[in-house]
Each structure stands twice: as structure tokens, then as C-alpha cells.
Amino acid sequence: DRLRANATALRDALDAEGVEAGGGDAQIVPVTVGSAHRTMDLCEALLERGVFAQGIRPPTVPDGSSRLRLTVMATHQAAELRRAAGVLADCARELGIAAGQASPIGDWAELPEAA
């Protein structure tokens, strides 16, 4: 019950940040970014701020559907999950992945990648 409640809490926190998460009500919470390069940039930025969100890219997923995989545990506290959602949204905006603060991450415009 606690695991399911925490998965819901993370999804709610992501939603409040304007980040669209998939995965139904499972404890694995995918957040689609699109570009493999941008996904890994975001993954690294999150790690630097103490949030682990595994970057998943081809060949594991189809081209253009790279994503972050967040895994909720029953031992997480609601405040930790809200913080993780906020850090994810902040990092994405700082990296220029978001077209705007209100845009869900799944629809964020792909900006030209640095050469």
C-alpha cells in the first residue's frame, strides 16, 4: 500500500511541476524526453543534484523515445518525492529541454543539440 501511495505521490508531484509521467500506477515512473543525448544530459544533471533517474535510450527503446526511469520505493518520504520532481523540472528547464515551464516533458521541444 505504501509503495502504491508513493508512486501516486511522485506522479502527482511531477504533474504539479508540469511534467508528464507514464506507467500507470506502477512504482516504475517513466518520463519521456525524446533525444538520447538530451536524456543523458538530464540524467547527469539530476545525479549531480542527488536524484537518480536512469536514462534509457536505444536500443532499449525506439529512436526518439529516450526517457528517464524513476523508481519509487516504499521507504521514500513524500517530501523526498516532491523534491525529486522539482529538481527534475528545474534541471530540464536549465538545460533548455523545456519549451516553457508549463509544457509537459513529453511534449518539450527539441532544441538543436550542441555539436
Legacy VTK file of the C-alpha trace (Angstrom):
# vtk DataFile Version 3.0
C-alpha trace
ASCII
DATASET POLYDATA
POINTS 115 float
0.000 0.000 0.000
2.810 2.410 0.861
4.631 1.679 -2.408
1.497 2.393 -4.437
0.848 5.587 -2.429
4.425 6.740 -3.065
4.124 6.058 -6.797
0.978 8.197 -6.829
2.719 10.900 -4.785
5.601 11.092 -7.287
3.252 11.240 -10.265
1.218 13.969 -8.547
4.390 15.942 -7.777
5.612 15.615 -11.364
2.202 16.706 -12.623
2.322 19.759 -10.349
5.672 20.638 -11.955
4.210 20.292 -15.462
5.994 17.004 -16.135
4.015 14.215 -17.774
4.821 10.753 -16.401
3.651 7.411 -17.710
3.490 3.913 -16.351
0.025 3.763 -14.854
0.266 3.252 -11.103
3.419 1.113 -11.052
6.466 2.027 -8.971
8.485 2.476 -12.175
7.759 6.003 -13.415
8.921 6.760 -16.982
9.366 10.349 -18.159
9.858 10.586 -21.916
12.377 13.162 -23.129
12.855 12.047 -26.765
16.500 12.625 -27.710
19.026 10.149 -26.307
21.615 12.908 -25.916
19.224 15.233 -24.078
18.027 12.363 -21.871
21.566 11.615 -20.742
22.308 15.319 -20.156
19.265 15.449 -17.897
20.228 12.184 -16.181
23.693 13.576 -15.355
22.312 16.914 -14.123
19.945 15.068 -11.804
22.753 12.874 -10.450
24.784 15.992 -9.663
21.848 17.170 -7.517
21.329 13.880 -5.727
18.422 12.499 -7.757
18.857 9.153 -9.508
16.757 8.818 -12.648
18.189 6.219 -15.019
18.497 7.349 -18.636
17.032 4.771 -21.022
17.954 5.081 -24.709
18.216 2.987 -27.894
18.477 0.128 -28.423
16.421 -0.449 -25.247
13.726 1.927 -26.538
12.982 3.102 -30.109
14.824 6.132 -31.530
13.198 9.358 -30.426
11.617 7.857 -27.309
14.501 8.019 -24.826
13.342 8.534 -21.285
14.209 8.741 -17.650
13.179 5.857 -15.437
12.416 6.824 -11.854
11.878 4.029 -9.356
9.836 4.640 -6.231
10.441 2.675 -3.033
8.116 2.157 -0.083
10.769 3.760 2.123
10.680 7.105 0.286
9.086 10.013 2.099
6.578 12.271 0.324
8.907 15.266 0.763
11.718 13.369 -0.979
9.469 12.590 -3.929
8.296 16.207 -4.207
11.913 17.367 -4.103
12.904 14.913 -6.847
10.056 16.142 -9.058
11.088 19.752 -8.516
14.744 19.046 -9.229
13.815 17.184 -12.419
11.711 20.082 -13.688
14.350 22.662 -12.724
17.187 20.745 -14.414
15.179 20.256 -17.593
14.422 23.975 -17.820
18.050 24.892 -17.102
19.219 22.576 -19.877
16.806 24.184 -22.320
14.863 20.986 -22.810
11.596 22.679 -21.898
9.891 24.966 -24.371
8.210 26.605 -21.386
7.608 25.953 -17.720
4.053 24.753 -18.261
4.930 22.301 -21.035
4.848 18.615 -20.117
8.229 16.971 -20.600
6.830 14.520 -23.141
5.964 17.443 -25.427
9.034 19.572 -24.820
10.564 20.975 -27.965
13.848 19.515 -29.004
16.324 22.364 -29.259
19.312 21.931 -31.565
21.960 19.863 -29.835
25.444 21.274 -29.437
27.968 19.956 -31.919
LINES 1 116
115 0 1 2 3 4 5 6 7 8 9 10 11 12 13 14 15 16 17 18 19 20 21 22 23 24 25 26 27 28 29 30 31 32 33 34 35 36 37 38 39 40 41 42 43 44 45 46 47 48 49 50 51 52 53 54 55 56 57 58 59 60 61 62 63 64 65 66 67 68 69 70 71 72 73 74 75 76 77 78 79 80 81 82 83 84 85 86 87 88 89 90 91 92 93 94 95 96 97 98 99 100 101 102 103 104 105 106 107 108 109 110 111 112 113 114
